[in-house]
Amino acid sequence: MQSRMFEEAAQSAEVVRRQLQINAEPMRALGAALRTLSPRAVVTCARGSSDHAATFAKYLIEAHTRVLTSSAAPSMSSVYDASMNLRETVCLAISQSGKSPDLLATVEKARTSGALIVAICNTPDSPLSRMADHAIDIAAGPETSVAATKSYIGSLSAIVHLLASWTESDAMLEALRIAPAQMEQSWSLDWSRSVQALREAVNLFVVGRGFGLGIAQEAALKLKETCGLHAEAFSAAEVQHGPMALVQQGFPVLAFSQSDETRGSIESIAREFSDRGARVLLAGGHASGATRLPVVTAHPVIEPMLMILSFYRMAEALARARGFDPDVPPHLRKVTETV
């Protein structure tokens, strides 16, 4: 019997297909609104996996619009009751449930401070969606496993759709249109060598950069949640500093490399890790001494979605190999209502 995590992650391609149909007109309206506003900045608001999607959004927005994008600290609103001047800005809130108190407090402060509120949420009738000027449905449907999978991938695809609509990028829209078929291929890829490499691991680095940093953060979280494995995510540009001191013979490293300008730095750090005796698992690119994980080549903004989907299948298998139930991580629940 398959776990709910496995079954729900396997639905990701259909989620994206459905989302593209449901959101076609809302995204056109949102794109027009963003071009009219021409925001001076974007502030993201999210927690957990949704915050990793916000990292992805930061890189896409800054790379394709040159608009400064930064993450809000929800405690500034929910704990310190602080208000910012957010006129001519966008508040991009990302959530599965749309009802966490600190997120709602942040969005309410942003709205009263003059921001345009954009919500990407998997619960269309949630308080967050009702509060938004533009509410975008993730359209993942019910997700019962504590570990978010299809809703995270749906958040990424919604962000790509948002950027394509904002910038009127036909190339990005076409890449998104064919992404579900590529996701089906990615789900079938064999990452079992990672299960073998990580079955007995205690610590792990997960490395990404640019568009891939958000999925490195997400992979590290899922390894903690479902596999009881202490994993930390780093940018390839940051891991060479203090964290490198921890690397010794056999230390495991999982690296994600999409096919864009960041690939050289990922391959370089993978070689350096290998030279130090680390056991490197590399998704995308080539590096001597590293174990290559198969990936589907696509537009660079799509590849992170494809790689994290392959990762989810591997993480579910790794959890069971390590004696964990991936659907019921200890001490966790599906909705965390942070104040």
ChimeraX attribute file (.defattr): number of C-alpha atoms within 10 A of each C-alpha:
attribute: neighborCount
match mode: 1-to-1
recipient: residues
	/A:1	3
	/A:2	7
	/A:3	14
	/A:4	18
	/A:5	25
	/A:6	20
	/A:7	15
	/A:8	21
	/A:9	25
	/A:10	21
	/A:11	18
	/A:12	25
	/A:13	24
	/A:14	18
	/A:15	22
	/A:16	28
	/A:17	19
	/A:18	16
	/A:19	20
	/A:20	21
	/A:21	9
	/A:22	15
	/A:23	19
	/A:24	12
	/A:25	11
	/A:26	15
	/A:27	22
	/A:28	16
	/A:29	14
	/A:30	20
	/A:31	20
	/A:32	15
	/A:33	15
	/A:34	18
	/A:35	13
	/A:36	10
	/A:37	13
	/A:38	15
	/A:39	19
	/A:40	14
	/A:41	20
	/A:42	24
	/A:43	21
	/A:44	25
	/A:45	24
	/A:46	25
	/A:47	20
	/A:48	14
	/A:49	26
	/A:50	25
	/A:51	21
	/A:52	24
	/A:53	28
	/A:54	27
	/A:55	24
	/A:56	23
	/A:57	26
	/A:58	23
	/A:59	22
	/A:60	21
	/A:61	21
	/A:62	15
	/A:63	13
	/A:64	13
	/A:65	14
	/A:66	12
	/A:67	17
	/A:68	16
	/A:69	23
	/A:70	18
	/A:71	17
	/A:72	20
	/A:73	16
	/A:74	24
	/A:75	16
	/A:76	16
	/A:77	22
	/A:78	18
	/A:79	11
	/A:80	9
	/A:81	12
	/A:82	12
	/A:83	14
	/A:84	13
	/A:85	12
	/A:86	21
	/A:87	16
	/A:88	15
	/A:89	24
	/A:90	24
	/A:91	26
	/A:92	26
	/A:93	29
	/A:94	30
	/A:95	28
	/A:96	27
	/A:97	19
	/A:98	26
	/A:99	19
	/A:100	19
	/A:101	17
	/A:102	22
	/A:103	27
	/A:104	21
	/A:105	20
	/A:106	24
	/A:107	28
	/A:108	18
	/A:109	21
	/A:110	25
	/A:111	19
	/A:112	14
	/A:113	16
	/A:114	16
	/A:115	25
	/A:116	25
	/A:117	22
	/A:118	22
	/A:119	27
	/A:120	28
	/A:121	28
	/A:122	25
	/A:123	22
	/A:124	19
	/A:125	13
	/A:126	15
	/A:127	15
	/A:128	28
	/A:129	26
	/A:130	13
	/A:131	17
	/A:132	20
	/A:133	14
	/A:134	19
	/A:135	23
	/A:136	26
	/A:137	24
	/A:138	32
	/A:139	25
	/A:140	25
	/A:141	14
	/A:142	12
	/A:143	19
	/A:144	13
	/A:145	20
	/A:146	18
	/A:147	27
	/A:148	22
	/A:149	27
	/A:150	29
	/A:151	28
	/A:152	29
	/A:153	27
	/A:154	28
	/A:155	32
	/A:156	28
	/A:157	24
	/A:158	26
	/A:159	25
	/A:160	22
	/A:161	26
	/A:162	25
	/A:163	23
	/A:164	22
	/A:165	23
	/A:166	23
	/A:167	17
	/A:168	16
	/A:169	14
	/A:170	11
	/A:171	11
	/A:172	19
	/A:173	18
	/A:174	12
	/A:175	20
	/A:176	24
	/A:177	15
	/A:178	14
	/A:179	22
	/A:180	20
	/A:181	13
	/A:182	21
	/A:183	25
	/A:184	19
	/A:185	15
	/A:186	24
	/A:187	25
	/A:188	12
	/A:189	18
	/A:190	15
	/A:191	22
	/A:192	15
	/A:193	13
	/A:194	22
	/A:195	19
	/A:196	12
	/A:197	17
	/A:198	24
	/A:199	17
	/A:200	12
	/A:201	17
	/A:202	12
	/A:203	16
	/A:204	20
	/A:205	22
	/A:206	27
	/A:207	30
	/A:208	28
	/A:209	24
	/A:210	21
	/A:211	25
	/A:212	27
	/A:213	26
	/A:214	29
	/A:215	30
	/A:216	28
	/A:217	24
	/A:218	25
	/A:219	25
	/A:220	21
	/A:221	22
	/A:222	25
	/A:223	22
	/A:224	16
	/A:225	24
	/A:226	26
	/A:227	25
	/A:228	19
	/A:229	21
	/A:230	15
	/A:231	25
	/A:232	20
	/A:233	24
	/A:234	21
	/A:235	20
	/A:236	25
	/A:237	15
	/A:238	13
	/A:239	17
	/A:240	14
	/A:241	9
	/A:242	8
	/A:243	12
	/A:244	14
	/A:245	9
	/A:246	9
	/A:247	18
	/A:248	14
	/A:249	12
	/A:250	15
	/A:251	20
	/A:252	24
	/A:253	25
	/A:254	25
	/A:255	29
	/A:256	29
	/A:257	31
	/A:258	27
	/A:259	17
	/A:260	12
	/A:261	12
	/A:262	17
	/A:263	19
	/A:264	15
	/A:265	16
	/A:266	26
	/A:267	22
	/A:268	15
	/A:269	19
	/A:270	29
	/A:271	19
	/A:272	18
	/A:273	25
	/A:274	25
	/A:275	14
	/A:276	15
	/A:277	16
	/A:278	20
	/A:279	24
	/A:280	28
	/A:281	25
	/A:282	25
	/A:283	24
	/A:284	22
	/A:285	19
	/A:286	19
	/A:287	21
	/A:288	14
	/A:289	18
	/A:290	22
	/A:291	19
	/A:292	19
	/A:293	23
	/A:294	16
	/A:295	24
	/A:296	19
	/A:297	15
	/A:298	17
	/A:299	17
	/A:300	17
	/A:301	23
	/A:302	23
	/A:303	25
	/A:304	25
	/A:305	25
	/A:306	26
	/A:307	26
	/A:308	26
	/A:309	27
	/A:310	26
	/A:311	24
	/A:312	25
	/A:313	23
	/A:314	20
	/A:315	27
	/A:316	26
	/A:317	23
	/A:318	24
	/A:319	24
	/A:320	16
	/A:321	16
	/A:322	17
	/A:323	12
	/A:324	18
	/A:325	17
	/A:326	26
	/A:327	20
	/A:328	18
	/A:329	20
	/A:330	12
	/A:331	6
	/A:332	11
	/A:333	11
	/A:334	16
	/A:335	12
	/A:336	13
	/A:337	12
	/A:338	13
	/A:339	14
